[in-house]
Amino acid sequence: MKYRSSTEIVAMILDAANGGTTKTKIMYKAYLGYNQLKEYLTILIENNLLEYIDGAQLFKTTEKGLHYLKMYNAIEELLPSRIKNN
């Protein structure tokens, strides 16, 4: 797999958690190791992009997280394909 920026990894995590899902499913959908996932989940929760639903043991993307995804996808559309493929 190619090198991914932290913004791309964050977008993958938020997309995977959209609607609510488990830590394991996020890990597989975002192609992350467990330790790397734990670090990102902590940062995303601290910044209110992701929430943890304790009773259901699920992670869910917040409104702020959905806004991040919307902006990330808009920027991706603006980039020329030759830059994205490098």
C-alpha positions, 0 to 999 in steps of 0.5 A: 500500500502507498504512503498515506497522509494522516488526513487521508487516514483520518478520513478513512476512519471517519468514513468507516465509523459513519453510522456506528461500528466497532473498533475491529471493523474500523481497523480493517476498513482503514487498513490500520494496525491496532496500536496505530488505530488506538492513537488515531481514535484517541485524537479523533475523540479528543477533537470531537470528530468521533464519539464512543457509545459506551453501552453499545461499544461502538464508535460513531462519526460526529457532525463535526467529523462528517463536516471534515469528511465533506471538506476532505472529499471536496479537496480530493475532487479539486486535486489533479489526478497526477498529483493524487497518484504520486 
